[in-house]
Amino acid sequence: MRGRKEGQYMEAEKKRKPSSKNIHDGHRDRMRERFLKSGFEAFAPHEKIEYLLFACNPRGDTNPLAHELIRRFGSFSGVLDAPYEELLEVDGVGPVAAAFLKMLPQAFRCYEMDRESGRVRMYDYQDMARYLMKRYVGLSQEVVVLMLLDSSNRVIYCDIVSAGTAVTTNIYIQDIVALAARYRAVYAVLSHNHPSGSALPSPQDLHITSRVFDALKEIEVLLIDHIIIAGRDFTSLKESGIMAHLFSDERQPRVSLRAADSVREGKERTNTK
């Protein structure tokens, strides 16, 4: 008799109080529908992390972990930029989830590079800077990128040629010269990032620029700029006039750039008719 009463009591409690499992039923489906309807940007920062973690945790509730990651690292981008070792220190983050989160910025970078993989024409130095910025997405260390152009200012090569620490980068000038010769480049643009956040050139940056300029000159390739990237900020050594003795108007490909500008202006006039 006593066992029967206890069983009836437990059944009544189940009917009165829905289980925690039922509270989250359909949550992932609802989030997926929100994503398809409004896009990823409609999510709050913790919801973005929560949604991404679905890929690493197919059944569990990732909401508390997402809140903790945002609390610890401050923002959505802060979570993705956090070191792998620090991610592992967060309770609930294993090697698979940590590696997945670290992979995402690099996947974004590959996506942007692939979109720009065709022969893109550079019309001005701001175009060059915008194009180069995409090469640094998701990178926390200082790297050097070389852009090579043909006689029509079309990109024929753009990739990392040297990688170093977040403090300094060794630029292998012989590799730069070899690439310029291999691709039969006419113009070259040197670029590197400052992960510290300042786009101002250092004395070492100016020294390296002179060395690269002279080395490329030996194979009749003209270095037309050195662009320093810091996040969404950049400094063009040509446009800033910092190294006017190298990047003077007499040395620059004025005819080619003007020809490219005239092509763009002609397209704009045609589109406005």
Secondary structure, 3 states (H helix, E strand, C coil): CHHHHHHHHHHHHHHHCCCHHHHCCCHHHHHHHHHHHHCHHHCCHHHHHHHHHCCCCCCCCCHHHHHHHHHHHCCHHHHHHCCHHHHHCCCCCCHHHHHHHHHHHHHHHHHHHHHCCCCCECCCHHHHHHHHHHHHCCCCCCEEEEEEECCCCEEEEEEEEEECCCCCCCCCHHHHHHHHHHCCCCEEEEEEECCCCCCCCCHHHHHHHHHHHHHHHCCCCEEEEEEEEECCEEEEHHHHCCCCCCCCCCCCCHHHHHHHHHHHHHHHHHHHC
